[in-house]
């Protein structure tokens, strides 16, 4: 099997999630990593036994590297991705493509002009739960869909022990960057990527954004004030409307509910790749002179790739089992992060390169999702001008479901 040479740029907290998932994807041949912090890069290189590139230019000059995974600070995404594209490398970027929409557009145009692929996280749409919900919708399991409610609430974060969240290498959660980027850009992309795959193009975004915790005390002063609560009504060209709430205030809730003629399709956790999918229907029972409606909840059969199991996934993602198993488990609990396959996206890009087929995570789809998320985030500024409705400019071709989810 042909393998695609990859390099990772950015060795912060998130890099371990990608490196731990690599064993599940033999198509990805890790050639090395790089970070502007040499100490941090060296620590990762030693822990995962990979090469440490001295600079970004060293990666760009290595002809073996076909795909660069950009895990830098979100405000560095544009510059790093642009340099990679200009050097003839395919790019998979952590979310968002760029912090400014015009820069994201420029990246996509550059990739198209050079015949390269660029895609961005999140890639959870390729996992079992998202594909199962999509299959249920194609099977019309709840009839015609009329509305969607999605939540991406992370809890009252300023009271959480976020300074103690560390990964296996004791790399801290980058709370300063996270707070300055904001909860919407960090989290809203998960449900948005599912909804655009299921229901197509977004027409308008009507959003409200506010910052309620204005005196957030951190040991490092914040340079930017961003929303910690956003509410958006997303109208699709089909006429369907979704309501999406993101916050770092309300108790943790990562659920999605899709309301149809004959029931409600739902899952409790968009982050969890095998979160059970349920259909709730109401059955009428007559008791004496009255009738009552009782919710009847049933589990929808989970679609999964051949040979998939949560046990093998858990074991294979450790870098050095069993030595690090307790350390890694503790890191995940402290970080409040699900153990998921972060390499689904890079693997899909690599497979499309090898198979010479369109990538499911197309550049135009990722750009569309980026525009929607930025429209919600930027409502913090637009609200002051009393112009909360944003008309989406981009379009994209429909995504293709995973082959194992079609039957």
C-alpha positions, 0 to 999 in steps of 0.5 A: 500500500502506498503511504503518504509522507506527512509532517506535523507543524505545531507541537502544543497540547493537541499534537499528542491526539494526532500522534497517538492516533497515527497507528490506526492509519498506516497510510500516514507515514510520519516523517517528522515534526516541527515547532518554533519552540525547540524544547517543546519540539524535542520533547515530542520527537523523543517521546514519539521517536520521530525526527525533529525538523529545525524549521518550517523551511526544512519541511518545505524543502523535504520532497518526501513530505506530501501533506503537512498537518497544521496544528499551530495557534489559530492565528498562525493557520493562514501564514503556515498553510499559505507557505505550505501550499506555495511550496507544493504541499497538501495541507490539513489544518486544525480549525479554522482555516483562518481567523479572517474569512478573506484569508481562508478564501485566499488559501482555497484559491491558492490550493485550487490554482496549484491543484493541491488539497486543503482541508480543515478540522473537525473531521468527526463527520467521518466517524461512526455517530455522524455517519449513523445519523446521516444514514438514518436521515437518508432512510427517512427514519423520522420523516421530513425534517423541520428543525435542528437544535444543537448545543456546544456548551463547555461548562463554567470554564473560569471555575474549572481547573483548566491550568491543570489540564495537561497531556501525556507529555505534560503540555498544558492546555493553551488556555490563553489562546483558547480564551482569545479565540473563543468558544464558538470558533473552538467548538461550533465547527463540530455541529456545523460540519455535520449539518452542512453534510446532512442538509447542504448549503447555508443561506443566512446566519442570524446570530447573537454573541456576548461576553458575560465573564468580563473579568476572567482572571488568568496569570497571562493577560488576555489581549482580545475579548471574545464571546463566551456565549453565542446563539445562532439561527442557521437557515439552509437553502432548503428552508430548514432552520437549525439553532446552535448554542455555544458557550463556556457558561452553561453546563457541559452539553454536546447534544444534537436533536433533529426534529422530524414528522415522526420522531426525534433523531438525537445523540448526546455527545457530538465529540464522542465518535461512538455516541449512541444514536436514538430515535424518540417517538411518542405513542398515545395511550388511552387511560379512562376518558383521557389519552396521554402521549408517552415518549418511546426511545429506541437505539438506532443501529450503529454504522461502523467500518469493518473490524472497528471496536472501541477496545482495539481503538483504545489500546492502539492509540497509546504510543508506548503501551502498557507503560503510558496507559495510566499516565495517558488515561489520567491526562485524558480525564484531567483534560476532559477530552474524549479519546477520539481518532483525530487522524480521520481527516488527514487519513481521508486527505491521504486516501484521496491523494493515493486513490486520485479521487475527490476528498470528502472534506473538500476545500469549498466545504471547509471554507463554507463551514469556516464562513458560517462559524466566523459569522456566528463568532463575529456577531459579537461585533455586528450586534453593536451595529444592530445587523445580526443577519449574515448572508453566506457567500460560499457554496460547495458540492454535496459530500459523499458518505463513507462507503461502510455507512451506505448499506 
